[in-house]
Amino acid sequence: MNNDMFADTLTAARARFFEEARGKGATCPCCDRWGKINPYHLNSGMARCLIWLYHWNRKNPRQYCHLPTQADRTVLTSNSTGKLAHWGFTEVDPNKRGAHRITLAGVDFVRDRLKAPEVVWVYNNEVQGRAVKQVGIRDALGDKFDYDAMMGERMDAAATPCQRSSSPGTRSTTPAFGVLRIWKKDREQGEGLYSWLMRITLEAVQGAHKVNGKHRHNGMSLAIKVGEEFPVLMTIMSRGRGKHRGRRR
């Protein structure tokens, strides 16, 4: 048997094995080992992990997150972060085990600007096939989770300062209601809290004056860190109901 014939036979054997392994699994005709190609579905657990990593990235631009010590329960209990790499949404720190960061494709998916295959088939940690059907972040979250509300909650946790609680040494998770009032009055038609925060952050960077290192804009005081890819809103506070006059239209 010449080399060309051997190569053709090996290619055919591999193709037959991968086809059979997509079901219940199959024995490889080349090495006589059993194997199975696993289908991974882009589900709500993965979507929630990616949203958490997105907001973590806003505070720590392009930094790896060491999941065992830095991630919250949403990420740790789902055990889905590693699988997101099969869609190109996350990448692993080659120098530190357990550290991941979101990619630009992951950012676009979270911001609902990109769709991805609903299913990928993986063998030996390599993608062997992708579903034709494409889904977005809202599809992946499903009916049990509200995308707009979830993004707003994450932004509140990541960017809005908590008020002191009555118990010493603790912090309240009460949202900044003054900021929420301004959002409800200032938002454009169909504009959610997260999109509004992104817009006013950009407006503040481009045109607001600064006092004591913070941007004064639209009745609010914003602490903004200039990130590698986009400005990062660190804190936002209302400067008082009387100082907000609304946005000119």
N, C-alpha and C positions, 0 to 999 in steps of 0.2 A: 504494500500500500504506500503510494507516494505521499508527500507532505500535504498536497492540495486536497487529496481524497480524505486524508486523516482530519484535516481542518474542517472540511465540509461535514464529516460524520460527527465530529465533536460539537460543532455548532448546532446541528440538528438535534443531538442528544440533549444539549443544554436547553434548547428551545422547548423540547418535549417535557423536560423536567420542570421548568418554570411554569409551563401551562398546567401541568398536573398538580404542582405544589400550591397553586392558588386556592385549591379546594381544601381537602382534608389533609394534604401533605403527600409526599411521594419520596421514593428512594432514588437517589441520584445514580444513574447508570454508569457514571464515570468513577465515583469513589465509593459507591455502595453505602452511602450514609443517608439517613432519613432527614428530610428537611421540609419546611413549610414557609410559604410566603404569607406574611401577616398583613391583613388590610387595616390601615389606620384611618379612622373617620375624624374629620375636623369637627370636633364636638364643642359643647358649651364649656367643659372644663378647660380645654385648650384656649378657647377664646377669652375666658376670664383670666387665665394666667398671662396671656399676651397683653391684655389691657393693663394688668398690674405692672408688668415689665415696662410698658409704654410710659406710664406715669412715673415709675421709678427712674426711667431714663431722662425724663424732663428735669428731675432734680439732680441727676448725676449723668450728664451727657456723655454717651459713648463709653460709659464705665461698665465693667462686668459686675453682676450682682452675685455674691456668694449665697446661694439659696439656703443652705443649712443654717446660716447665721443672720441673714438679712431679709429673707422673704417672709411674708405674712402667711397666715393659715390658708388663704385662698390658693396659694401656689403650692405649699407643702403637702396639703391633703390630696390634691388632684394628681400629683406625680405625672404631669403632662408636659412639662417644659422641654424635656429632652426630645420628645416627639415632634415638637414644633420645628425643629431643625430640618425635618424631611420636607417641609414646605419652603424652606429658606427664610423662615421668620425669626429664628434665633441662631446664635452661634456660640460655641463653647470656648472658654479660655483655655488655650493649649498648655498654659503653665499652672493652672490651678483647678483641681477637681471640684466639681459642683458649682462652678461659676459660669453664668450665661449672660448674654446681653441681646437685646432686640436689634434686628437689622433694619435697613431702610425699607425693605419689602414688608417687614413686620409692622413698621410705622404706618405705611400706606394701607395695609389691611385693617389695622385698628381704626384708622381715620375714614374707613369706608370708601377708599379710593381705588381699591384693588380687590379682585376676586381670585379665588384659588380653587384647585381641584377638591371636590368633596372627599375623595378617598385617595390614598396612595398605598401601593403595595410594596412592602419592605422585606428584603431577605439579606441576612448578614449585615444589617445596618445600612444597606444601600437600597435606594428606591429603584424598583424594577418596573413600575408602571403607575400611571395616574388616571383617575377617572375623567371622563369627558365633561361631566356636569361640574359647573363652577358655582361657588357659593361666596357670599360676603360675610362680614363680621356679624350682621344681624341674623343671617341664616344660621350661622354656627351657634350663636347664643340660644336660639330657639325661643319658644313662647314663655318660658319660665323666667327670663331675665329681660329687663327693660334697658336697652342699649343707652338711650339718652340719660336715663336716671342713673345708670351705673357709671357712666362717664362723669356726670356731675358729682356723684358721691366721691369718686376717686380724686377728682380735682379738688374738692373741698378738703379731703384728707391730706393731699399732697401740698396744696398751695394756700389754704386759708388758715390763719392762726386761730387756735382754740382759745376760748376764754377761760379764765381761772374758775375752778369749781369751788364749792363751799368747803370741800375737804382738803386740808393741807397736804401738799405734795402730790396732788393729782390734777389732771386736766379734764375739762369737759369737752365732749365732742359736739357741742352745740354749734351749728353753722353760723356764720356771720350774717345775721338777718338783714343788716343794713345793706350789704352787698347784694343779697337776694332781691331786696326791694328795688334797687337800682336796675338789676338785670330785668326784672319783670316790666319796668317802665321803659327801659332803653332798648330792649331787644327788637330786632327786626322780625318780620313775619316768619314763623317757623324756625327761628334761631334758638337752639338749645343753650343751656348754661355753659357747657364746655366750649361750643363754637363762639359764644359771646366773649368768654374769658380770653380765648385766643385772639379775637379781634381787638379787644380793648388793650391787650398787652402790646400788640403790634402798633396800635395807635399811640400808646403812651411812649414807646421807644422812639417813634418817628417824630412826635411833635410836642410832647408834654415837657414842662419845666421840672427841675428836680429841686427838692428841699430836703436837706439832711440825708442825701443819698437816695431818696425815694422819689418816684415819679408822681406828680400830682395830675390827675386826669379824671374828668367827668365826676367830680365829687368824691373821688377815692384816692387813697395813697397806695402805690404799688412798689414793692421791692422786686426788682427784675435783675436776673443774672443773664448775661449774654452768653448763650451756649454756642457750641461748635456748629450746630445746624440751625437752631432757632432760639429766640429768647426764652428764658425759663422764668415763669412767674413763681416767686418764692413765697410771698405773702401779699394779701390784698385786704384793705380795710376801708370801711366807709368813714368819711370825714364829717358825718353829721347830716341829718335829713335836710337841714336848711341850706346846706352848701351845694346840693345837687339840683341843677336846673334842668336836667334832661338833655338829651342829645339833639342838636339841630338837624333838621331833616331838609 
